[in-house]
């Protein structure tokens, strides 16, 4: 999940999808750093309990990993069974790129914010102010270059450079774009 590859399919299908923090699990033996820390791997599951159990299994790093998450005080599965202390929760229903949000999505976020506040959590709306278009252009250049590089790195493992027939059309276009971007432009 670098731009929603876990969270978006989960939200569209009534499932649980969480993008974990950097250093939550290792990328060894293939990559030391995937998309410059912008992407993390986990799972899509049916329940929070399942995601917590999965995270318990994959949590941890190896020597040479660029990020290390803090040591856990107890298993995530135990955490999933425990009511949280008072949380500080920030939310927004105003996208920084100005694109519209479906009214049902706005209503769902606002209802969740109200529920969290009613449960005693500190809930505050925070609108993000940054140039989302510029950030997205930079991010997609970086991810294209990193994806092309990752597939270059796979060549010794699969015995050849990746071909168009081996990947989806979308992935092939990302790889092609990555090969076309120079280092300074990245």
C-alpha positions as CSV (number, residue, x, y, z in Angstrom):
1,X,0.0,0.0,0.0
2,X,1.6,3.2,-1.2
3,X,-1.3,5.1,-2.6
4,X,-4.2,2.9,-1.2
5,X,-3.6,-0.6,-2.6
6,X,-4.7,-2.2,0.6
7,X,-7.1,0.5,1.9
8,X,-9.1,1.2,-1.2
9,X,-10.0,-2.4,-2.1
10,X,-10.8,-3.1,1.5
11,X,-13.1,0.0,1.8
12,X,-14.8,-0.9,-1.5
13,X,-15.6,-4.4,-0.3
14,X,-16.5,-4.0,3.4
15,X,-13.2,-5.5,4.5
16,X,-10.3,-4.4,6.8
17,X,-7.3,-2.8,5.2
18,X,-4.6,-1.0,7.1
19,X,-1.4,0.6,5.8
20,X,1.1,-0.2,8.5
21,X,3.9,2.1,9.7
22,X,7.4,2.0,8.2
23,X,9.5,-0.7,9.8
24,X,6.6,-2.9,10.8
25,X,7.9,-5.8,8.7
26,X,11.0,-6.5,6.6
27,X,11.2,-6.3,2.8
28,X,14.1,-8.8,2.9
29,X,15.6,-10.4,0.9
30,X,14.7,-8.4,-2.1
31,X,14.4,-4.7,-1.3
32,X,15.9,-2.7,1.5
33,X,13.5,0.2,1.0
34,X,10.4,0.1,-1.2
35,X,9.2,3.4,-2.8
36,X,11.5,5.3,-0.4
37,X,9.4,4.3,2.6
38,X,6.1,5.3,0.9
39,X,4.8,1.7,0.5
40,X,4.2,-0.9,3.1
41,X,2.9,-4.4,2.9
42,X,0.2,-6.1,5.0
43,X,-3.1,-7.8,4.1
44,X,-6.8,-7.4,3.4
45,X,-8.9,-9.3,5.9
46,X,-12.4,-9.9,7.0
47,X,-11.9,-8.7,10.6
48,X,-9.7,-6.4,12.7
49,X,-8.8,-9.6,14.7
50,X,-7.5,-11.3,11.5
51,X,-5.4,-8.2,10.6
52,X,-4.0,-8.1,14.2
53,X,-3.1,-11.8,14.0
54,X,-1.4,-11.4,10.6
55,X,0.6,-8.4,11.9
56,X,1.7,-10.5,14.9
57,X,3.2,-13.0,12.5
58,X,5.0,-10.6,10.1
59,X,6.0,-7.9,12.7
60,X,9.7,-7.2,12.9
61,X,12.8,-6.2,11.0
62,X,16.2,-7.7,10.0
63,X,19.7,-6.1,10.1
64,X,20.0,-3.7,7.2
65,X,16.3,-2.7,7.1
66,X,16.1,1.1,6.8
67,X,13.3,1.5,9.3
68,X,12.5,-0.1,12.6
69,X,9.2,0.1,14.4
70,X,9.2,0.3,18.2
71,X,9.2,-2.9,20.2
72,X,5.7,-4.1,21.1
73,X,4.6,-4.4,24.7
74,X,2.1,-7.2,23.8
75,X,0.7,-8.9,20.8
76,X,-1.5,-6.9,18.4
77,X,-4.2,-9.6,18.8
78,X,-4.4,-8.7,22.5
79,X,-4.5,-5.0,21.6
80,X,-7.5,-5.7,19.3
81,X,-9.4,-7.2,22.2
82,X,-8.7,-4.2,24.5
83,X,-10.7,-1.0,24.6
84,X,-8.3,1.9,23.9
85,X,-7.6,4.7,26.2
86,X,-8.7,8.2,25.1
87,X,-7.4,8.8,21.6
88,X,-6.7,12.0,19.7
89,X,-8.3,11.6,16.3
90,X,-8.0,14.0,13.4
91,X,-10.2,13.8,10.3
92,X,-11.1,15.8,7.2
93,X,-13.8,15.7,4.6
94,X,-12.1,18.4,2.5
95,X,-9.6,17.0,0.0
96,X,-6.5,19.1,-0.6
97,X,-6.9,18.6,-4.4
98,X,-10.4,20.1,-4.4
99,X,-12.0,17.0,-6.0
100,X,-15.5,16.3,-4.8
101,X,-16.2,13.6,-2.2
102,X,-19.4,11.5,-2.5
103,X,-21.9,12.7,0.1
104,X,-22.3,9.2,1.4
105,X,-18.5,9.1,2.1
106,X,-18.7,12.5,3.9
107,X,-21.6,11.3,5.9
108,X,-19.8,8.1,6.9
109,X,-16.7,10.0,8.0
110,X,-18.8,12.6,10.0
111,X,-20.8,9.8,11.6
112,X,-17.6,8.0,12.6
113,X,-16.1,11.2,14.0
114,X,-19.3,11.8,16.1
115,X,-19.3,8.2,17.4
116,X,-15.6,8.5,18.4
117,X,-16.4,11.8,20.2
118,X,-19.4,10.2,21.9
119,X,-17.1,7.4,23.1
120,X,-14.9,10.1,24.8
121,X,-12.2,10.5,22.3
122,X,-10.7,13.9,21.3
123,X,-11.9,14.4,17.7
124,X,-10.9,17.4,15.7
125,X,-11.4,18.3,12.0
126,X,-8.1,19.2,10.3
127,X,-8.1,20.3,6.7
128,X,-4.8,19.7,4.9
129,X,-3.3,22.6,3.0
130,X,-0.6,21.6,0.6
131,X,-0.3,21.4,-3.2
132,X,-1.7,17.9,-3.7
133,X,-1.2,18.0,-7.5
134,X,2.5,18.8,-7.1
135,X,2.9,16.1,-4.4
136,X,1.1,13.5,-6.6
137,X,3.3,14.4,-9.6
138,X,6.5,13.9,-7.5
139,X,5.1,10.7,-5.8
140,X,4.2,9.1,-9.1
141,X,7.6,9.9,-10.7
142,X,9.3,8.4,-7.7
143,X,7.1,5.3,-7.6
144,X,7.5,4.7,-11.4
145,X,11.3,4.9,-11.0
146,X,11.3,2.6,-7.9
147,X,9.0,0.1,-9.6
148,X,11.1,-0.1,-12.7
149,X,14.2,-0.5,-10.5
150,X,12.5,-3.2,-8.5
151,X,11.7,-5.2,-11.6
152,X,15.3,-4.7,-12.8
153,X,16.4,-6.2,-9.5
154,X,14.2,-9.2,-10.1
155,X,16.0,-10.2,-13.3
156,X,18.7,-12.3,-11.6
157,X,16.0,-14.2,-9.7
158,X,13.8,-15.0,-12.7
159,X,16.6,-15.3,-15.3
160,X,15.6,-12.4,-17.5
161,X,14.4,-8.8,-17.7
162,X,10.7,-8.5,-17.2
163,X,8.6,-8.5,-20.3
164,X,5.3,-6.9,-21.2
165,X,3.6,-10.3,-21.4
166,X,4.5,-11.0,-17.7
167,X,2.7,-8.0,-16.1
168,X,-0.5,-6.2,-16.4
169,X,-0.8,-3.3,-18.9
170,X,-1.0,-0.8,-16.1
171,X,2.1,-2.2,-14.4
172,X,3.9,-2.3,-17.7
173,X,3.2,1.4,-18.4
174,X,4.5,2.3,-14.9
175,X,7.7,0.3,-15.6
176,X,8.1,2.0,-19.0
177,X,7.6,5.4,-17.4
178,X,10.2,4.6,-14.8
179,X,12.7,3.6,-17.4
180,X,12.2,7.0,-19.1
181,X,12.7,9.2,-16.1
182,X,16.3,10.4,-15.5
183,X,17.8,10.5,-12.0
184,X,17.8,14.3,-11.7
185,X,14.1,14.4,-12.9
186,X,13.3,11.8,-10.3
